[in-house]
C-alpha cells in the first residue's frame, strides 16, 4: 500500500486540554506521549528492524493484531485509542470495554493486549524516545511555521473551492507522531473534535510533508461534509449509479486518486512550484495506472479552464470504467 490512509472512527480526546499544540488557522497541530507511543508500536510490529528490548511488548501487540477481524483490522482500535491521553484511563477503559464491537468484531481482549503492550514498553519509551520525539515535534512546528503556515489560507481556499466543500469554518486537528503505520498518515473521526488526522513526522520530508497535511485534511473535510454535494461525494454517487459497488476497488481508488491530485496541486501552486507529487514519488500513480492519468488530465483541465464540475466528474467516471 503506497497511499495516505483513510480510516474514520470514533475518538474522545479533548484536544483543548493538550499543552503540546499550536493553532495555525484551520489546522491545529498536536502531540501527546500516549499517541506517539501507541503509533510507534503500530509502526514497529510491521518493521523489519523492530526496536531492541521491546520484544515482549511487540508480541503482545501482535496478539491483538491477530484477533482483529478484517476488513476493519486496527481501524476501530485506532479510533478508540486516539480518544485518550492518559495511560491509566486507557487501561481502565480496556478492562470495561464490551466484548465485541457493534460490528461483531472482538474488542475487549485486543484492547487489553494493546494496553498491556503499552504498559510493558512504557519505561523504554519514556527513557529512550519520549523527549526525542517531543523535540522532533517542536522542530516540525518551526518547519510548518516557516514553510507552510504563510500559505495555509490559500491552500485551504483552493481545497474548498476546487472540491466544492461548504464554506464553513472547520478546525482540523493534526496529531503529529514520530511514526505512523504505513504509509504514514490516517484520519479518524472524533466525537469531540470532528475528524482528526494522524501524520508520521519521520515518514515525510520537505514539501511532501505539507502535501500529507493537505491530503489528510481533505479526508477530514470529506468525513465532515459527507452529505454535501462536494466533488468526492458526487464522484461516489456517479460510480454507484453506474453499477459500481461500495466494496469495489474503484469506489475507493477513484476518489482517493482525486485527493492525491488535488493536494499535490495545492502544494505546487501555493507552496513549492517544484514540488513532486507524492502519488508520483511513492509509486501510487503507477499502481493506479490509467486511472491516475485520466484523473490528472481532466482535473487539471477543470482547474485551469473552470469547466463544469459535474461534467468533468462524469467524464472521469466514464473513462475510468472503460479502463477497469
Secondary structure, DSSP 8 states (H G I E B T S, - for coil): --S-----------GGG-SSEEEETTEEEE--HHHHHHHHHHHHTT-SS--TT-HHHHHHHHHHHHHS-TTTTTHHHHHHHTT-S-HHHHHHHHHHS-SB-TTS-B-HHHHHHHHHHHHHHHHHHHHHTHHHHHHHHHHHHHHHHHHTGGGHHHHHHHHHHHHT-------EEEEEES--STTSEEEEEETTTEEEEEEEGGG--HHHHHHHHHHHHHHHHHHHTTTS--HHHHHHHHHHHTT--TTSHHHHHHHHHHHHHHHHHHHHHHT-TT---HHHHTSHHHHHTHHHHHHHHHHHHHHHH---HHHHHHHHHHHHHHT-
